[in-house]
């Protein structure tokens, strides 16, 4: 079983970017350009590694290999994106790898790419890349190839060696459990469970029991054996059910106008562990957004726009305005879910403006955008 943090360290320590490994400061698959660039690298790495895994590290500075991290990314549907745009799409997994020195909520994204052994190409046009284009790695660059594509098999020995050096140990697992339960989350209720005698999963949060069901807030869930962060949210309520061979996470989001708020079931994520050292992660979006009068929402959207403009101008807020500002992310989320135009652009703009002086509202805006991304991706 591979310790993914060790794998990341080995890649960074011993290898520059090459035909089986790439690194990025960040990726953005919310835009056509970002999707196209990501798909280009996935396609090229798959074609250059027909018989072994290839990797993309996200959250690493290109020049000096400094691990700076990126926001936790919990969308298991990234395979759908690859399937939609690539012929002979590789199997792809995006995992959030914990590095203790990073701030809370920051991780290194590890994209593992496994080729089907056939030539991978773009299925349709996207951004400036034409459908039918084949990409392949030449050194550290992903380049288009017109004709005569032959899949090389030169990286299998070195990748196998790197993965072997990253094998987990009992010591690393115990250290991980102690770090999670004793040091990082000593102020929270913590639990752990061993699945099929191989996978150790820890979770922590603040419990609350309602009608016999325990919900958690400030939730952090990690698979210690592989150093993979499975779930992280400082805002939502989560129900966790551990069975013999599976872990089920049900996420709820709290929405509503004014004091009339309630929890809505949002997404169910199920991890199924197998005796062969593998696990599957499946997610099902079950969210049914609340509906409100559009005239009321339009008024609230205009008020939110005025508050965002004040942030942009650096105007000092009164206590009442600060309270109104804290509600802006949720109001704009409801406006989007009720199909008001121009909301997403306003949220993206507001997020950047809020970051320097209003960190709590900024965090809430990021959470609202995460919900929107999942809803949009599911549609």
Secondary structure, DSSP 8 states (H G I E B T S, - for coil): -B-HHHHHHHHHHH--SBTTEEEES---TTSHHHHHHHHHHHHHHHHH-TTSEEEEEESB-TTT--B--EE----TTHHHHHHHHEET--EEEEEEE--TTS-TTEEEEEEEEE--SS--EESS-BTTB-TT-EEEEETTEEEEE-S-------SHHHHHHHHHHTB--HHHHHHHHHIIIIIITTTSEEEEEEETTTEEEEEEEEEEEETTEEEEEEEEEEEGGGTEEEEEESSSEEEEEE-SSEEEEEEEEEEEETTEEEEEEEEEEEEEE-TTS-EEEEEEE--------HHHHHHHHHHHHHHHHHHHHT----HHHHHHHHTHHHHHHHHHHTT-TTHHHHHHHHHHHHTTT-HHHHHHHHHHHHHHHHHHHH-
